[in-house]
Amino acid sequence: MPDRALRADAADNRERILQCARRLLVEDAGVGLNVIAKTAGVGQGTLYRHFPNRTALVMEVYRADVEHLGAVARELLRAADTDAPSALRRWFDEVADYARVKHGVLAALSVETGQQLTGQHIGVLSEAVDLLLEAGRQQGVFRRDVGSPEVLLLLGFLSRVEEAGVGDRVERTLDLIVDGLRAREDRVGGRPSGQPE
């Protein structure tokens, strides 16, 4: 097999391993590497060639998800039919999905390793939020006194959500965050939040 085909095959295997690990960690933070390899349709030797240990695999799942969130923010803003509030709200849906994976990832790591991992990648999330907020400010729809630290703090509720029966409440809470970021004259309903009609 030519080198190019071998490299493509290896890249496919790596991506398949990551996708399976991501899905399985949501279901069970203690899932074993043998289960991940079997689900991905690769041998354990192949898995270990890409990821020498479980920690390396789990950390790469986290890194890939954070990088995805950064890329998605830019893609949403490039879409011609997407205004900044819609882009931010769609991005929040991606964050909600990421939060479910993050819970499984951090549960699979030691507390110290999990804290280091979160600290290493918070900049990517901050940059994505700031990019989306600035787009909204340029469009005149987002307030100027709120930045990524406040938004990420608000999104922290996602790490404390119990899975059963809260989907609608999560969606509503994310809607409320976007509405709270709007400039006062651009709030939903055309009036400042909380004032009578």
C-alpha positions in Angstrom: 0.0 0.0 0.0 1.5 3.4 -0.9 2.6 5.7 1.9 -0.3 8.2 1.1 -2.9 5.4 1.5 -1.3 4.2 4.7 -1.4 7.8 6.1 -5.0 8.2 5.1 -5.9 4.8 6.7 -4.1 5.8 9.9 -5.9 9.1 10.0 -9.2 7.4 9.5 -8.5 5.0 12.3 -7.5 7.8 14.6 -10.6 9.8 13.9 -12.8 6.7 14.3 -11.2 6.0 17.7 -11.8 9.5 18.9 -15.4 9.5 17.8 -16.1 6.2 19.5 -14.3 7.3 22.7 -16.3 10.6 22.7 -19.6 8.7 22.5 -18.7 6.0 25.0 -17.3 8.5 27.6 -20.7 10.2 27.7 -22.3 6.9 28.5 -19.6 5.6 30.9 -16.6 7.6 32.1 -14.9 4.4 33.1 -15.1 2.7 29.7 -12.0 0.6 28.9 -9.7 1.0 26.0 -10.5 -2.5 24.8 -14.2 -1.6 24.5 -13.3 1.6 22.6 -11.0 -0.3 20.2 -13.7 -2.9 19.6 -16.4 -0.3 19.0 -14.1 1.6 16.6 -13.3 -1.6 14.7 -9.6 -1.5 15.3 -7.2 -3.7 17.2 -5.8 -2.7 20.5 -2.3 -2.3 18.9 -3.7 0.2 16.5 -5.3 2.2 19.3 -2.1 2.2 21.3 -0.1 3.4 18.3 -2.2 6.5 18.3 -2.8 6.9 22.0 -0.2 5.3 24.3 -2.5 5.3 27.3 -6.1 6.0 28.4 -5.2 9.5 29.7 -3.7 10.5 26.3 -6.9 9.4 24.5 -9.3 11.1 26.9 -7.3 14.3 26.8 -7.3 14.3 23.0 -11.1 13.9 23.0 -11.3 17.0 25.1 -8.8 19.0 23.0 -10.6 18.0 19.7 -13.9 19.2 21.1 -12.6 22.5 22.2 -10.9 23.1 18.9 -14.1 22.2 17.2 -16.0 24.9 19.2 -13.4 27.5 18.2 -13.8 26.6 14.5 -17.6 26.5 14.7 -17.8 30.0 16.0 -15.9 31.3 13.0 -18.0 29.2 10.6 -21.2 30.5 12.0 -20.1 34.1 11.6 -19.1 33.4 8.0 -22.6 32.1 7.1 -24.3 34.8 5.1 -27.8 34.1 6.6 -26.7 34.2 10.2 -26.9 37.3 12.4 -24.7 37.4 15.6 -27.4 36.5 18.1 -28.4 33.5 16.0 -24.8 32.5 15.6 -24.2 32.7 19.3 -27.4 30.7 20.1 -26.3 28.0 17.6 -22.9 28.0 19.2 -24.5 27.5 22.6 -26.1 24.3 21.3 -22.6 23.1 20.4 -21.4 24.0 23.9 -24.2 22.1 25.5 -23.2 19.0 23.5 -19.6 19.6 24.5 -20.6 19.9 28.2 -22.0 16.3 28.2 -18.7 15.0 26.8 -16.6 17.2 29.1 -18.4 15.7 32.1 -17.4 12.2 31.0 -13.8 13.3 30.2 -13.2 15.0 33.5 -14.7 12.1 35.4 -12.2 9.8 33.6 -9.2 11.9 34.7 -7.7 12.8 38.1 -8.9 16.1 39.5 -5.4 17.7 39.0 -5.2 16.5 35.4 -8.7 17.7 34.7 -8.0 21.1 36.1 -4.8 21.4 34.0 -6.6 20.4 30.9 -9.4 22.9 31.4 -6.9 25.7 32.2 -4.9 24.9 29.0 -7.9 25.3 26.7 -10.0 28.0 28.3 -8.4 30.5 25.9 -10.0 28.9 22.9 -13.4 29.2 24.4 -12.9 32.8 25.5 -11.7 33.7 22.0 -14.8 32.1 20.4 -17.1 34.0 22.8 -15.4 37.3 22.3 -15.5 36.8 18.5 -19.3 36.2 18.6 -19.9 39.1 21.0 -17.8 41.5 18.9 -19.8 40.6 15.8 -23.0 41.4 17.7 -21.5 44.8 18.9 -20.6 45.6 15.3 -24.2 44.9 14.3 -25.4 47.0 17.2 -27.3 44.2 18.9 -25.1 43.2 21.8 -24.2 45.2 24.9 -20.7 46.4 25.4 -20.3 45.8 29.1 -20.2 42.0 29.0 -17.3 39.8 27.9 -16.3 36.2 27.7 -15.6 35.8 31.4 -19.2 36.5 32.3 -20.6 34.4 29.4 -18.5 31.4 30.3 -19.5 31.8 34.0 -23.2 31.7 33.0 -22.6 28.6 30.8 -21.1 26.9 33.8 -24.7 25.8 34.7 -24.3 23.2 31.9 -21.9 21.2 34.1 -24.4 20.9 36.9 -27.4 19.9 34.8 -28.9 16.4 35.5 -29.6 14.7 32.2 -33.2 13.5 32.8 -36.0 15.7 31.7 -34.2 19.1 31.5 -33.8 19.5 27.8 -36.4 22.2 27.5 -35.1 24.1 30.5 -31.5 24.1 29.1 -32.8 25.4 25.8 -34.8 28.2 27.6 -31.8 29.1 29.8 -29.5 29.4 26.8 -32.2 31.6 25.1 -32.3 33.8 28.2 -28.5 34.2 28.2 -28.6 35.4 24.6 -31.4 37.8 25.3 -29.6 39.1 28.3 -26.6 40.0 26.1 -28.7 42.1 23.8 -28.4 45.9 24.0 -31.4 47.2 26.0 -33.2 48.6 23.0 -32.8 45.3 21.1 -34.2 43.0 23.8 -36.9 40.5 22.7 -40.2 42.3 22.5 -38.5 45.6 21.8 -38.4 46.7 25.4 -35.9 46.4 28.3 -36.2 43.0 30.1 -38.6 43.0 33.0 -40.5 46.2 32.2 -44.2 46.1 31.7 -45.7 46.7 28.2 
